[in-house]
Each structure stands twice: as C-alpha cells, then as structure tokens.
Amino acid sequence: MSEPSDAAVPGATVARLPYYLRALRDLAAQGVTTTSSSELADRSGVSSAQLRKDLSYLGSFGTRGVGYDVESLASYITVALGLETEHRLAIVGIGNLGHALANYSGYAARGFQVTALLDADPAVVGTEAAGLTVQHIDQVAEVIDEAGVSMVVLATPAQAAQEIADRVVAAGVREILNFAPVALQVPDDVVVRSVDVGGELQILAFHAATRAAAL
C-alpha cells in the first residue's frame, strides 16, 4: 500500500469515502479479511471503476488476483478522513430534531462525541438530553472552548441559522453540519455540509412525477 497521492482529492470522492469505510467495517465484522473491488463497490453503491478511481486519489491499493485487505484499507481510509482522533460536537437547537441528533447512537463508532447542547429557548435551557444539560446560546463561545468542540451541528429554525453560524465561526469552529433550510454565508476557510430533508423529498417527488408521466 503506497503513500497518499499528492493530487488533491475531489470533493465528490471525499463524500464517498464514508460509504467505503462503512462497507469495509461491515465486512470486517463478518470476519471477511479480503475483498474485491466489485464486492466493495456493490456494498457501497458505486461502480467498480468509480471505486478504483476514488481510491487512486489516496494511493495504490490491492493486489491483482487477491483484492483488498479489509482491515488495512479501512485503517487507511479512517486516517484519510481524519478519524484517527475523536471529534467533539456541539448541537445547537434542541427541538425534536436536535433531541434525535443528540440521542443518535452511532457517533462513537464513527469517531465523534457530542459534548455540548445549546438552545435559546428559556424553556429548553437547563433541561437534559442524552445525558447533557442544555446551555444557553449566549454561552456558545465559552462552551465551544471548554468542551473542546471542533464541529457544530445546526438544528435551528432557518431564520436563526445564519446568526448562529456567525457566532460559532467567530468562536473558532470551521466545520458545520447544517440542517436548517437556508444557504449559510461563511468565510472561505469554513466548510458547511447541508442536509435539506425537504429538498431531498422534492427531488423524489420530481422522479415520481416523471415516472407517472411516462406511464
């Protein structure tokens, strides 16, 4: 297995790496020690050619006629994704969605820990969720510093999201996962990943309408 390629890894490739890692961990849990590009691609929902191209950005992997060593490739992708050390998260907005995100059981296995919860609602501040006490958003800078937060999850209403994003960025956070249905304006060195459930459903509605029109 070679050292990582010097070429920049495309964003679309980075977005697929977690799926490769999940498939590899599933294989390892089943006692599988080696896998082929076709099997790993099938489990990841991509073509074999796409899988090989994506991995080529990271280095040279696999042995012709043998395949990929599952544990080694999983470890390599873990490092490539920056998951060899734990990332601490703060969730802002502890409504129904925020509660669900706080109680998600898969963080630890993927290298994350929720260490802080914040909200602006006096009726929510001081309550507990997932074993943590919800703190007021006005304390966001201190909470981020004291809890060692490196990433923030925004589960706020759309009208509050930009202001909160500005505050967490000012507190030093450079990675944000945004569930609010709004396009955040952030500095160039800040990475935002947005999850728009309504938008995804509208895309499905388009495909449903297209299929119905073809009948």
NORKA-V347729 format. One line per field, one symbol per residue. ss: DSSP state (a for helix, b for strand, c for the rest). psi: psi as a letter, one per 40 degrees, with the letter a starting at -180 (. if undefined). A space follows every 10 residues. Layout:
BEGIN
ss=???
psi=???
END
This chain:
BEGIN
ss=cccccccccc aaaaaaaaaa aaaaaaaaac cccbbcaaaa aaaacccaaa aaaaaacccc ccbcccbbba aaaaaaaaaa ccccccbbbb bbcccaaaaa aacccccaaa cbbbbbbbbc cccccccbbc cbbbbbaaaa aaaaaacccc bbbbcccaaa aaaaaaaaaa ccccbbbbcc cccccccccc bbbbccaaaa aaaaaaaaaa aaaac
psi=hiiiieihhi dddddedddd ddddddddde ehdiiidddd dddefiiddd ddddddddah iihhedahhd dddddddddd efeeiihhih hhgfaddddd ddeheeddee fihheihiie hdedheiihf eihhiideed ddddddefhe ihhhfiidee dddddddddd eehehhhheh gihihiideh hhhhhgdddd dddddddddd ddde.
END
